[in-house]
Amino acid sequence: MTAVAYSLNRVTVGILFLGACGAILLLLWPLFPSLLGLAPLAALMAFTAWFLVAARLRTSSPQDYLDDLAADLDHH
């Protein structure tokens, strides 16, 4: 049996974390009006993360993903 090593792309996780924080702030400001001043920054964080992720998804199609998955399954 072959050992499999997984690694974490820390930059990607950081970008997604910042986007999630921005989205949470956008959801919370109606409940906590004092957060309204942070809404533009939160929107910028959320949209930036979305556009970075969407840009990555545009470089490969779902079929590319399925082909890679099938090749990986055949490899094992």
N, C-alpha and C positions, 0 to 999 in steps of 0.2 A: 504494500500500500504506500502511496506517495504522500508525503507531507505537503500540506497546502499552507502558504503564508499569506495572510491578509495584511494590508496596510491602510492607514487612515490618511486621507488627503486633508490635512489640517487647515489649509487655506479655504478649501471648499466648505468645510464644516463651519469655519469662522464666518464666512460670507452668509451661509444659511442661518446661522445663529443671529447675526445682526439683522437679517431680514425678518426673522421671527420676532425679535425684540421690537422692531419697528411696527410690525403688524399687531402685536399685543398692545403697544401704546396707542395705536389707532383705534383699537377696540375698546380700550379703557377710558379714553378721554371723555366720552359722553357721560360716563358714570362719575368721573372725577374731573370737573371743569378746570381745575388748576393745571391739568396736563395739556390744556389747549395750546400753550406756548411751544410745546414739544412736537405738536402734530406735523408741522412741515418737515422737521428733521426725521420723524418717524416715517413719514411717507417717502422721503428720499431714501432712507435705509431699506424699506420694504421693496420699493420699485427697483432700486439698484440691484438688490439680490435677485429679484425676479428676472430682470433683463440679463444678468450674468448667467443665470441658469437657463433661460430661454435661448440665449445665444449658443450655449453648449448643446442644447437639444436640436437646434437647427443644423448642426454639423453632421448629425447622424439621424437616420430614419429609424422607425420602429423595426423595419425589416433588417437593417444593419445589426440592431441589438439582438434580434432573434437568431440571425445567422451566427453572431459571435457566441451566443448562448448554446446553440446546437454544436458548434465546433468545440466549445469547452466541454460539453457533455460527452462528445465523441472521444475527446482526448483522454478523459478519465476512464 
